[in-house]
């Protein structure tokens, strides 16, 4: 597939590179959730926490307030009843007073019911508290992160019955927000030829039935939009060429990036022109519009794990000397333009999320301080939550993988940038996940690989944390089988 410089998105659904949008793309590998291909991953010590995380507000005051409200309501109701009883034999001139007191009692009882609902929420683990971002309220704080499945075997970017089963089963299993995997905004933006996409209108309906079914369970549906850049055109389990670049004769393509520097042993990319960068901004916005048409309730921009946007962010990768390179402001320009374009293409009440790698684990590269500064700026560009991960940008680094190893980064971004965040990375146990929220280290947790082996992880967590079955996110059809 030849790439033509300087062309922008056209009305006939061609990409910014000029290749037909309805052509089957080619190759790529690596999950969008945790892609450490090319890295030397060793089980060493955890990344140090560079500061104490901010703490969430406790529910003690809320519980006391609701308890006081209920007590007052009960007292009012009792007094009303006494006065109403006495009023039975009273003169008609006193009937109005009895009526007013009875009305007060009714109002007090309604207040007690509202207070009782507050008590119910206060009694639940934080994992099962709802969270509101703009106009979307998500039923709990256990989220499914985007993880590539490499299962669009027709190479047309359209999700299949497998994707329906995969996402809807997790929604039925109680997850609050289900984030669909890295979805390419252009055919050449796929990680592998088997990646899903939203680069053309004819792909919308293939998503709609999945989104509708997710929402029917009570979960919310989001989608991650991505361009793989120099980590595109790679192999996967259904195609071969794993951990390699797929050659053009086998369905691969010429990759693009900020510069011509390759990732690890992959084929060298071609440097994007400024006009092509502008075209890709439009491609992200157009894909976001299609996601809205498909019914998705939130959009996530993939700016992590070494894909195109994070390639622009990292000074070890982006050595451009124009307005999209150089210092911090130049390197974040592409992401900010994408965020602005998507914000303008989606409803005002729809949340916009950004996934970032808080460090590339390499000296002199992208780090936590730059991530915090970026998060502060993203807030000003209409971003509502930062999905904090790490790594995947630079090959040949050592990542200290262990339980909670990325949580210190989410804690610091939350505290220092004062923005809602998620935590992800070997969070596998209910009490472990609850502790992340209780310590104020994140506003939601993402259960990734544990969710691959247990679609009903939230229901199991509810049981482990003592949530009564009637308050757990069971589908009505499954209540009889509750723990």
DAWO-V805778 format. One record per backbone hydrogen bond with DSSP energy under -0.5 kcal/mol. CO is the residue of the C=O (numbers start at 0). NH is the residue of the N-H. E is the energy in kcal/mol with one decimal. If there is no record, write none. Layout:
CO_NH_E + CO_NH_E
This chain:
0_253_-0.7 + 2_4_-0.5 + 3_6_-0.9 + 9_12_-1.3 + 13_9_-0.9 + 14_17_-1.4 + 16_3_-2.6 + 18_14_-1.9 + 19_22_-1.4 + 26_232_-0.9 + 26_233_-0.8 + 27_191_-0.5 + 33_35_-0.7 + 35_38_-2.2 + 37_395_-2.8 + 38_40_-1.1 + 39_41_-0.6 + 39_398_-0.8 + 41_43_-1.8 + 41_400_-1.2 + 47_49_-0.7 + 58_62_-2.7 + 59_63_-2.5 + 60_64_-3.1 + 61_65_-2.6 + 62_66_-2.2 + 63_67_-2.8 + 64_68_-2.5 + 65_69_-2.2 + 66_70_-2.4 + 67_71_-2.6 + 68_72_-2.3 + 69_73_-2.6 + 70_74_-2.3 + 71_75_-2.7 + 72_76_-2.7 + 73_77_-2.5 + 74_78_-2.4 + 75_79_-2.4 + 76_80_-2.2 + 77_81_-2.1 + 78_82_-2.3 + 79_83_-2.6 + 80_84_-2.4 + 81_85_-2.2 + 82_86_-1.8 + 84_87_-1.3 + 85_88_-0.9 + 86_89_-0.6 + 90_93_-2.0 + 91_94_-1.1 + 93_97_-1.8 + 94_98_-2.3 + 95_99_-2.4 + 96_100_-2.2 + 97_101_-2.4 + 98_102_-2.3 + 99_103_-2.1 + 100_104_-2.3 + 101_105_-2.2 + 102_106_-2.3 + 103_107_-2.5 + 104_108_-2.2 + 105_109_-2.0 + 106_110_-2.0 + 107_111_-2.0 + 108_112_-2.0 + 109_113_-2.0 + 110_114_-2.4 + 111_115_-2.4 + 112_116_-1.8 + 113_117_-1.7 + 114_118_-2.2 + 115_119_-2.3 + 116_120_-2.0 + 117_121_-2.5 + 118_122_-1.6 + 120_123_-1.3 + 124_127_-1.9 + 125_128_-2.0 + 126_140_-2.8 + 130_137_-3.3 + 132_135_-2.4 + 134_136_-0.5 + 135_132_-2.8 + 135_137_-0.6 + 137_130_-2.0 + 140_142_-0.7 + 140_444_-2.6 + 141_175_-3.2 + 141_176_-0.5 + 142_144_-0.7 + 142_446_-2.4 + 143_178_-2.0 + 150_152_-1.4 + 151_154_-2.2 + 154_24_-0.9 + 156_196_-3.1 + 159_162_-0.5 + 159_163_-1.8 + 160_164_-2.5 + 161_165_-2.9 + 162_166_-2.6 + 163_167_-2.4 + 164_168_-1.7 + 165_169_-1.0 + 166_170_-1.9 + 167_171_-2.6 + 168_172_-1.3 + 169_174_-1.8 + 170_173_-1.4 + 172_458_-1.0 + 175_219_-2.7 + 176_143_-2.8 + 176_178_-0.6 + 177_179_-0.7 + 177_221_-2.8 + 179_223_-1.5 + 181_183_-0.5 + 182_225_-2.5 + 183_197_-2.5 + 185_188_-2.0 + 186_189_-1.2 + 188_227_-2.0 + 189_232_-1.0 + 190_28_-0.6 + 190_233_-2.3 + 191_194_-1.8 + 193_151_-2.4 + 195_183_-2.4 + 199_202_-1.6 + 200_203_-1.8 + 202_206_-0.7 + 203_206_-1.6 + 203_207_-1.7 + 204_208_-1.0 + 206_209_-0.6 + 206_210_-2.4 + 207_211_-2.8 + 208_212_-1.5 + 209_213_-2.1 + 210_214_-2.3 + 211_215_-1.8 + 212_216_-0.8 + 213_216_-0.9 + 213_218_-1.1 + 214_217_-1.5 + 219_177_-2.8 + 220_296_-3.3 + 220_297_-0.8 + 221_179_-2.8 + 222_224_-0.5 + 222_299_-2.9 + 223_182_-2.5 + 224_301_-2.5 + 225_184_-1.7 + 226_307_-2.0 + 227_230_-1.9 + 228_231_-1.6 + 232_27_-0.6 + 232_245_-3.1 + 233_27_-3.3 + 235_238_-1.6 + 235_239_-3.1 + 239_235_-1.2 + 240_234_-1.3 + 240_243_-1.8 + 243_234_-1.7 + 246_249_-1.6 + 246_251_-2.6 + 247_250_-1.6 + 252_254_-0.5 + 254_269_-2.4 + 256_271_-2.4 + 261_263_-0.7 + 262_265_-2.6 + 269_256_-1.8 + 272_276_-2.0 + 273_277_-2.2 + 274_278_-2.0 + 275_279_-2.0 + 276_280_-1.8 + 277_281_-1.7 + 278_282_-1.7 + 279_283_-2.2 + 280_284_-1.9 + 281_285_-2.6 + 282_286_-2.2 + 283_287_-2.1 + 284_288_-2.0 + 285_289_-1.9 + 286_290_-2.1 + 287_291_-2.1 + 288_292_-2.0 + 289_293_-1.8 + 290_294_-0.6 + 290_295_-2.1 + 291_294_-1.2 + 296_350_-0.7 + 297_222_-1.4 + 298_352_-3.2 + 299_224_-3.1 + 300_302_-1.0 + 300_354_-2.8 + 302_356_-0.7 + 303_306_-1.6 + 306_309_-0.5 + 306_310_-2.0 + 307_311_-1.6 + 308_312_-1.5 + 309_313_-1.7 + 313_316_-1.3 + 313_317_-3.3 + 316_318_-1.1 + 319_325_-0.9 + 321_324_-1.7 + 326_330_-2.2 + 327_331_-1.8 + 328_332_-0.5 + 329_332_-0.7 + 331_335_-2.3 + 332_336_-2.5 + 333_337_-2.2 + 334_338_-2.9 + 335_339_-2.6 + 336_340_-2.3 + 337_341_-2.6 + 338_342_-2.8 + 339_343_-1.8 + 340_344_-0.6 + 341_344_-1.1 + 341_345_-1.0 + 346_349_-1.6 + 348_134_-2.0 + 350_298_-1.8 + 351_383_-3.0 + 351_384_-1.0 + 352_300_-2.6 + 353_386_-2.8 + 354_302_-2.0 + 355_357_-0.7 + 355_388_-2.9 + 358_390_-3.0 + 361_364_-1.8 + 365_359_-2.0 + 366_370_-1.9 + 367_371_-2.7 + 368_372_-2.2 + 369_373_-2.5 + 370_374_-2.7 + 371_375_-2.1 + 372_376_-1.5 + 373_377_-2.9 + 374_378_-1.6 + 375_379_-0.7 + 376_379_-0.7 + 376_380_-0.6 + 377_380_-1.2 + 377_382_-2.0 + 378_381_-1.2 + 384_353_-1.8 + 384_386_-0.5 + 385_387_-0.8 + 385_421_-1.5 + 386_355_-2.3 + 386_388_-0.6 + 388_357_-3.4 + 390_304_-0.7 + 393_396_-0.5 + 396_39_-1.8 + 396_398_-0.5 + 397_399_-0.5 + 398_41_-0.9 + 398_400_-2.2 + 401_404_-2.0 + 403_406_-1.2 + 403_407_-0.6 + 405_408_-0.9 + 405_409_-1.4 + 406_410_-2.5 + 407_411_-1.9 + 408_412_-2.3 + 409_413_-2.5 + 410_53_-0.6 + 410_414_-2.3 + 411_415_-2.9 + 412_416_-2.1 + 413_417_-0.8 + 419_385_-2.4 + 420_442_-2.7 + 420_443_-0.9 + 421_387_-1.1 + 422_445_-2.6 + 424_403_-1.0 + 425_427_-0.8 + 428_432_-2.5 + 429_433_-2.7 + 430_434_-2.0 + 431_435_-1.4 + 432_436_-1.4 + 433_437_-2.8 + 434_438_-2.0 + 435_440_-2.3 + 435_441_-0.6 + 436_439_-1.8 + 443_422_-1.8 + 444_142_-2.8 + 444_446_-0.5 + 445_447_-0.8 + 447_450_-0.9 + 447_451_-0.9 + 448_452_-1.1 + 449_453_-1.0 + 453_456_-1.5 + 455_458_-0.5 + 455_459_-2.1 + 456_460_-2.7 + 457_461_-2.3 + 458_462_-1.7 + 459_463_-2.4 + 460_464_-2.2 + 461_466_-3.2 + 462_465_-1.3 + 465_467_-0.5 + 467_470_-2.0 + 467_471_-0.7 + 468_471_-0.9 + 471_473_-2.2 + 474_477_-2.2 + 474_478_-0.6 + 475_478_-1.0 + 477_480_-1.6 + 478_481_-2.0
